[in-house]
């Protein structure tokens, strides 16, 4: 093939943030921020890698790959292949995660997982070797020095809304009548330190507290059939997480999230950070679209950024 392009969506966590690390169910929404990886055959010149986040580089062969972020990802995926003989000797690889940024700040919607999945699709097509979801979760964790749940990898592969638990996901449907607005805080959060702090804090919590958290997350995941029940259960879960954050000072609710939370409370809608929190992106939810319109206007007046995110129903794709 002269050219292969893989694409994969980003994600936002609607429920089960953090506690998914302890095998509780999470609801993960694939969103229309797409990462793309394009491999184009060349007749000479070795390999080159171009990216929106790193300067372009060129090297004589795959053996010469260095440990920069893009090349390390490529190197790790190639090393996981049983046979690399089908890979071209001369090629240009273009990686694009620009949709995951607002200016120079990352939105926090899973760019590293999405680009890994997109590139895996390309290499799989080029070599006729599929990567398992389990292997991609392991490779993603090894690349970023973390022990994440893998929900971002699963969302990128499946698309739509996923009920994620213990490394795998099942497609599900949002409650009828649910409306959402997405808010960017203006600052990015590094997920790895937040996850490490959470694990340390969990070691000091009682089993009873963790069990309550897991049960609350399960109740949300099991109430997708009824929008009122879903919002009620999510509100209970959110209040538990808010109290956990107050008590432990983990930092899930940064200043901007507290601002959005106050605005949401004033107009009668539910607001929560998505994923690690701190900065990044949050979501407001309600079965009342007019209340969300009021939330949107007040958020804009407060100087926060509304994101035009939509559900991405397709997971990872490949195009020749």
C-alpha positions in Angstrom: 0.0 0.0 0.0 1.3 3.5 -0.8 -0.4 5.0 2.2 -2.3 3.8 5.3 -4.2 6.1 7.7 -5.4 5.1 11.1 -7.8 7.2 13.2 -9.0 6.9 16.8 -11.2 9.1 19.0 -10.5 10.7 22.4 -12.5 10.0 25.5 -14.2 11.6 28.5 -15.1 9.7 31.7 -18.8 10.2 32.7 -18.6 8.1 35.8 -16.3 5.7 37.6 -13.3 8.0 37.5 -10.5 6.7 39.7 -12.5 3.9 41.2 -12.3 2.1 37.8 -8.7 1.4 38.9 -10.2 -0.8 41.6 -12.4 -2.8 39.2 -15.5 -0.8 39.5 -17.5 -0.1 36.3 -16.9 3.2 34.5 -18.9 4.9 31.7 -16.6 6.2 29.1 -17.7 8.5 26.2 -15.7 8.6 22.9 -15.7 12.1 21.6 -15.0 13.7 18.2 -11.4 14.6 18.8 -9.6 12.3 16.4 -6.0 11.3 16.4 -4.5 10.2 13.1 -1.4 8.3 12.0 -0.5 8.1 8.3 2.2 5.8 6.9 3.3 6.6 3.4 5.8 4.5 1.4 8.8 6.2 -0.1 11.3 5.0 -2.6 14.4 6.1 -0.7 15.6 8.1 2.3 14.9 5.8 5.2 12.2 6.7 7.7 10.9 10.1 8.8 8.4 11.0 11.6 6.4 14.2 11.6 4.1 15.3 14.4 2.2 18.3 15.6 4.0 18.2 19.0 7.6 17.4 18.1 10.0 18.6 15.4 10.3 16.3 12.3 13.1 13.7 12.4 14.7 11.4 9.9 16.7 8.2 10.4 18.2 5.6 8.2 16.3 2.6 9.5 13.9 1.5 12.3 17.0 0.3 14.2 18.0 3.9 14.7 14.8 5.0 16.5 15.6 7.1 19.6 13.7 7.5 22.9 11.8 10.7 22.0 8.0 10.5 22.6 6.9 9.8 19.1 9.7 7.5 18.2 9.5 5.6 21.5 5.8 4.9 20.8 6.7 3.6 17.3 9.6 1.6 18.6 7.4 0.0 21.4 4.7 -1.0 18.9 7.2 -2.4 16.4 9.0 -4.4 19.1 5.6 -6.0 19.9 5.2 -7.3 16.4 6.2 -10.9 15.7 7.4 -10.1 12.2 8.6 -6.7 10.9 9.6 -7.9 7.4 6.5 -6.4 5.9 7.2 -2.9 7.1 8.6 -0.6 4.4 12.3 0.2 4.4 11.6 3.8 3.4 8.5 5.6 4.8 7.1 8.8 6.2 5.0 8.6 9.3 2.7 11.6 10.2 1.1 11.8 13.6 -1.6 14.3 14.4 -3.2 15.0 17.7 -3.9 18.7 17.1 -7.7 18.2 17.8 -6.8 17.4 21.4 -5.4 20.9 22.1 -6.9 24.3 22.9 -4.0 26.6 22.0 -1.0 25.1 23.7 -3.0 23.3 26.4 -4.1 19.7 26.2 -7.9 19.2 26.8 -7.3 16.0 28.7 -9.4 13.8 26.5 -7.0 10.9 26.0 -4.6 12.0 23.2 -1.8 9.6 24.1 -4.2 6.6 24.0 -5.9 7.7 20.8 -2.7 8.2 18.9 -1.3 4.9 20.1 -4.4 3.1 18.9 -4.4 5.0 15.6 -0.8 4.0 15.0 -1.4 0.4 16.0 -4.2 0.3 13.3 -1.6 1.4 10.7 1.1 -1.1 11.7 -1.5 -3.9 12.0 -2.7 -3.2 8.5 0.9 -3.0 7.1 2.0 -6.3 8.7 -1.3 -8.3 8.9 -0.8 -8.6 12.7 -3.6 -7.4 15.0 -2.8 -6.0 18.4 -5.0 -7.2 21.3 -6.6 -4.6 23.5 -4.9 -6.1 26.5 -1.5 -5.7 24.8 -2.2 -2.0 23.9 -3.2 -1.2 27.5 0.1 -2.7 28.7 2.1 -0.9 26.1 0.4 2.4 26.8 1.0 2.0 30.5 4.7 1.2 30.0 5.2 4.2 27.7 3.8 6.6 30.2 5.1 5.1 33.4 1.7 4.4 34.9 -0.7 1.7 35.9 -3.9 3.0 34.4 -7.1 1.0 33.9 -7.0 1.1 30.1 -10.4 2.7 29.7 -9.0 5.3 27.3 -7.6 2.5 25.1 -10.9 0.7 25.1 -12.9 3.8 24.3 -10.5 4.6 21.4 -11.0 1.2 19.9 -14.8 0.8 20.4 -16.2 4.4 20.2 -19.6 5.5 21.4 -20.4 5.0 25.1 -18.6 2.1 26.8 -19.4 0.4 30.0 -15.8 -0.4 31.0 -14.7 -2.8 33.7 -11.4 -4.6 34.4 -9.8 -4.1 31.1 -12.7 -4.6 28.7 -15.7 -2.7 27.5 -19.3 -3.2 26.3 -21.1 -0.7 24.1 -24.1 0.9 25.9 -26.5 3.8 25.2 -26.9 7.1 27.0 -30.3 7.6 28.7 -32.9 9.1 26.5 -33.4 12.7 27.3 -29.9 13.3 28.7 -28.2 16.5 27.6 -24.6 17.5 28.1 -22.2 20.5 27.9 -18.4 20.2 28.0 -16.2 22.8 29.8 -12.5 23.3 29.4 -10.8 24.7 32.5 -8.0 26.3 30.5 -5.2 24.3 32.1 -3.9 20.8 31.6 -3.4 18.1 34.2 -0.7 15.4 34.2 -2.7 12.2 34.9 0.2 10.0 36.2 1.0 11.9 39.4 -2.8 12.1 40.2 -3.2 8.3 39.8 -0.1 7.7 42.0 -1.5 10.0 44.7 -4.8 8.2 44.5 -3.3 4.8 45.0 -1.4 6.1 48.0 -4.5 7.5 49.5 -6.5 4.4 48.9 -4.0 2.4 50.9 -5.0 4.6 53.9 -8.8 4.3 53.3 -11.0 1.7 55.0 -12.3 -1.2 52.9 -15.8 0.1 53.7 -15.2 3.5 52.1 -13.8 1.9 48.9 -16.8 -0.5 48.8 -19.2 2.3 49.1 -17.5 4.1 46.2 -17.6 0.9 44.1 -21.3 0.4 44.8 -22.1 4.0 43.8 -20.2 3.6 40.5 -22.1 0.3 39.8 -25.4 2.0 40.5 -24.7 4.7 37.9 -23.6 2.2 35.3 -26.7 0.1 35.9 -29.2 3.0 35.6 -28.8 4.0 31.9 -32.4 2.9 31.2 -33.8 5.9 33.1 -32.5 9.4 32.8 -33.9 10.6 36.2 -32.4 7.6 38.0 -29.1 8.0 36.2 -28.8 11.7 37.2 -29.8 10.9 40.8 -27.2 8.1 41.1 -24.5 10.1 39.4 -25.2 13.0 41.8 -24.7 10.7 44.7 -21.5 9.4 43.3 -20.3 12.9 42.5 -21.0 14.0 46.1 -19.0 11.1 47.5 -16.0 12.0 45.2 -16.3 15.7 46.1 -16.1 14.8 49.8 -13.2 12.4 49.2 -11.4 15.3 47.4 -12.1 17.7 50.2 -10.9 15.2 52.8 -7.8 14.0 51.0 -6.8 17.2 49.1 -6.2 15.0 46.0 -7.0 18.0 43.8 -9.7 16.6 41.5 -11.7 19.8 41.9 -9.4 22.6 40.9 -10.4 26.2 41.0 -12.1 26.2 37.6 -14.0 23.0 38.4 -15.3 24.6 41.6 -16.4 27.6 39.6 -18.3 25.5 37.2 -19.7 23.4 40.0 -21.1 26.6 41.7 -22.7 27.7 38.4 -24.2 24.3 37.8 -25.7 24.2 41.3 -27.2 27.7 40.8 -29.1 26.6 37.7 -30.0 23.1 38.9 -27.7 20.9 36.7 -25.0 18.4 37.6 -21.4 19.1 37.0 -18.3 16.9 37.4 -14.7 16.8 36.2 -13.9 14.1 33.7 -11.1 11.7 34.4 -8.2 12.9 36.6 -9.6 16.3 37.2 -7.5 19.2 38.5 -7.7 21.0 35.2 -8.6 19.5 31.8 -12.3 19.1 30.9 -15.5 18.7 32.8 -19.1 17.9 31.9 -22.5 19.3 32.9 -25.5 17.0 32.6 -29.2 17.4 32.9 -32.5 16.3 31.4 -33.5 20.0 31.1 -31.9 21.6 28.0 -32.9 25.1 29.1 -31.1 24.7 32.4 -28.0 23.7 30.5 -28.4 26.7 28.2 -28.3 28.9 31.3 -25.3 27.0 32.6 -23.6 27.6 29.3 -24.2 31.4 29.3 -23.0 31.7 32.9 -19.9 29.6 32.3 -18.9 31.9 29.4 -19.4 34.9 31.5 -17.1 33.3 34.1 -14.3 33.0 31.5 -14.4 29.3 31.0 -14.4 27.7 27.6 -17.3 25.6 26.2 -16.2 22.8 23.9 -18.2 21.7 21.0 -17.7 18.0 21.7 -20.0 15.3 20.4 -20.2 11.6 20.8 -17.9 9.8 18.3 -19.9 6.6 17.5 -17.1 5.0 15.5 -14.0 3.6 17.2 -10.6 3.1 15.6 -10.7 3.0 11.8 -8.1 2.4 9.0 -8.2 3.8 5.5 -6.0 2.8 2.5 
